Amino acid sequence: MVLLLLVSTSEALAASRVPIVYSVLETDSPLEPGEYLWEPQRAPSGRLEIVADLARDTLYVYRGGVEIGRTILIYGADHKPTPLGSFPILQKNARHISNLYGAPMPYMMRLTWGGISIHGSGEFVENRWATHGCIGLPDEFAALLFKVARVGDRVTVTRNWLPQAYS
């Protein structure tokens, strides 16, 4: 009985960390690599939430529960997987260079102190598994996201996010 209570409490805590979504962006066709939707005027205020769906290769941006942005992403290869979970943005640096690989990471938003970040990865993000665990975005979209995201904003990395809304 006590174990069930602990599991239920744990599930409730996990569920409370999932962004609440009221409205999603409409699109006529799936996004192609390098394409994005960006409509921040749909929700000029409210808490910013970012969701990276690794199964759909898509990053979603919400403000106050309203989707304001979407793009194709790349993520870590099998030998350097992108971790699933909920992460606060710990640090931002528009001109970061990787300490581990010496590679440019424009518009870097750090998710872990172990090297996992969201950052620009060129104009046409095509190869899904092209990072060492980071979430790579088209540079132009990364710049837009960098401007609105704040240290402490939550990033949820998951698989099959809201299938009823995005199938």
C-alpha positions as CSV (number, residue, x, y, z in Angstrom):
1,M,0.0,0.0,0.0
2,V,2.8,2.4,0.9
3,L,4.6,1.6,-2.3
4,L,1.5,2.4,-4.4
5,L,1.3,5.8,-2.7
6,L,4.9,6.5,-3.4
7,V,4.5,5.6,-7.1
8,S,1.3,7.7,-7.4
9,T,3.1,10.7,-5.8
10,S,6.0,10.2,-8.2
11,E,3.7,10.0,-11.2
12,A,1.9,13.1,-10.0
13,L,5.1,15.0,-9.7
14,A,6.3,13.9,-13.1
15,A,3.0,14.8,-14.7
16,S,3.1,18.3,-13.1
17,R,6.3,19.0,-15.0
18,V,4.7,18.4,-18.4
19,P,3.8,21.6,-20.2
20,I,0.1,22.3,-20.5
21,V,-0.8,23.1,-24.1
22,Y,-3.9,25.0,-25.1
23,S,-3.2,25.8,-28.8
24,V,-0.9,24.5,-31.5
25,L,0.3,26.0,-34.8
26,E,-1.5,24.9,-37.9
27,T,0.5,23.8,-40.9
28,D,-0.5,22.5,-44.3
29,S,2.4,20.0,-44.6
30,P,5.2,18.6,-42.4
31,L,8.2,20.8,-42.0
32,E,11.3,19.9,-44.1
33,P,14.9,20.2,-42.8
34,G,15.8,23.9,-42.3
35,E,12.2,25.0,-42.2
36,Y,10.4,26.4,-39.1
37,L,7.3,28.2,-37.9
38,W,7.7,31.2,-35.6
39,E,4.7,33.2,-34.5
40,P,5.6,34.8,-31.1
41,Q,2.7,37.3,-31.5
42,R,0.2,34.4,-30.8
43,A,1.2,34.6,-27.1
44,P,3.1,37.8,-26.2
45,S,3.4,36.9,-22.5
46,G,3.5,33.8,-20.3
47,R,5.9,31.1,-19.2
48,L,8.1,29.8,-22.0
49,E,8.3,26.0,-22.3
50,I,10.4,24.0,-24.9
51,V,9.7,20.4,-25.9
52,A,12.1,18.4,-28.0
53,D,10.4,15.3,-29.4
54,L,13.2,12.9,-30.6
55,A,10.8,10.5,-32.2
56,R,9.4,13.2,-34.5
57,D,12.7,15.1,-34.9
58,T,10.8,18.2,-33.9
59,L,11.2,21.0,-31.3
60,Y,8.1,22.9,-30.1
61,V,8.1,26.2,-28.3
62,Y,5.2,27.3,-26.1
63,R,4.4,30.5,-24.3
64,G,1.6,30.4,-21.8
65,G,0.5,27.1,-23.3
66,V,0.3,28.5,-26.8
67,E,2.6,27.1,-29.4
68,I,4.7,29.9,-30.9
69,G,7.4,28.0,-32.7
70,R,8.3,24.7,-34.3
71,T,11.3,23.3,-36.2
72,I,13.1,20.1,-37.2
73,L,15.9,19.1,-34.8
74,I,18.9,16.8,-34.8
75,Y,20.1,14.9,-31.7
76,G,22.7,12.5,-30.4
77,A,23.8,9.4,-32.2
78,D,23.4,6.0,-30.6
79,H,26.8,6.1,-29.0
80,K,26.2,9.7,-27.7
81,P,22.4,9.7,-27.0
82,T,20.5,12.8,-26.1
83,P,19.1,12.3,-22.6
84,L,15.3,12.3,-22.0
85,G,13.9,14.3,-19.1
86,S,13.1,17.8,-17.9
87,F,15.9,20.3,-17.8
88,P,16.2,24.0,-16.9
89,I,18.2,26.2,-19.1
90,L,21.4,26.6,-17.0
91,Q,23.4,29.1,-19.1
92,K,23.2,30.9,-22.4
93,N,26.1,32.0,-24.7
94,A,25.5,33.3,-28.2
95,R,29.0,32.5,-29.4
96,H,29.9,29.4,-27.5
97,I,32.7,27.0,-28.6
98,S,32.5,23.4,-27.3
99,N,35.1,22.7,-24.6
100,L,35.1,19.0,-25.6
101,Y,35.2,19.2,-29.4
102,G,36.3,22.7,-30.3
103,A,33.2,23.1,-32.5
104,P,31.1,26.3,-32.7
105,M,27.8,26.1,-30.9
106,P,26.0,29.3,-31.8
107,Y,23.1,30.4,-29.6
108,M,23.9,27.7,-27.0
109,M,21.5,27.1,-24.2
110,R,23.0,24.7,-21.7
111,L,20.8,21.9,-20.3
112,T,23.4,20.0,-18.2
113,W,26.8,20.6,-16.8
114,G,27.9,17.4,-18.6
115,G,27.8,19.1,-22.1
116,I,24.2,18.7,-23.3
117,S,22.8,21.9,-24.9
118,I,20.4,23.3,-27.4
119,H,22.3,25.2,-30.1
120,G,22.5,26.2,-33.8
121,S,23.7,23.5,-36.1
122,G,23.8,25.1,-39.5
123,E,21.1,26.3,-41.9
124,F,19.8,22.9,-43.0
125,V,19.5,20.4,-40.2
126,E,19.2,17.1,-42.1
127,N,21.1,14.3,-40.5
128,R,19.1,13.3,-37.5
129,W,21.9,11.8,-35.5
130,A,24.6,14.4,-36.0
131,T,25.4,15.6,-32.4
132,H,27.2,14.3,-29.4
133,G,24.0,14.4,-27.3
134,C,23.0,18.0,-28.0
135,I,19.8,19.2,-29.6
136,G,20.8,21.0,-32.9
137,L,18.5,23.5,-34.6
138,P,18.7,25.6,-37.8
139,D,20.8,28.6,-36.9
140,E,18.1,31.1,-37.8
141,F,15.5,29.4,-35.5
142,A,18.2,29.0,-32.8
143,A,18.8,32.7,-32.8
144,L,15.0,33.5,-32.5
145,L,14.7,31.0,-29.6
146,F,17.8,32.3,-27.9
147,K,16.2,35.8,-27.8
148,V,13.1,34.7,-26.0
149,A,14.4,31.9,-23.8
150,R,15.7,32.7,-20.3
151,V,17.9,30.9,-17.8
152,G,15.6,28.7,-15.8
153,D,13.1,28.1,-18.6
154,R,12.2,24.4,-18.8
155,V,13.1,22.1,-21.7
156,T,11.4,18.7,-21.9
157,V,13.2,16.1,-24.0
158,T,10.8,13.2,-24.8
159,R,9.5,10.9,-27.5
160,N,6.0,11.0,-29.1
161,W,4.9,14.3,-27.6
162,L,1.1,14.9,-27.7
163,P,0.3,12.3,-30.4
164,Q,-3.4,13.5,-30.4
165,A,-2.3,17.0,-31.5
166,Y,0.6,16.2,-33.8
167,S,-0.2,13.0,-35.6
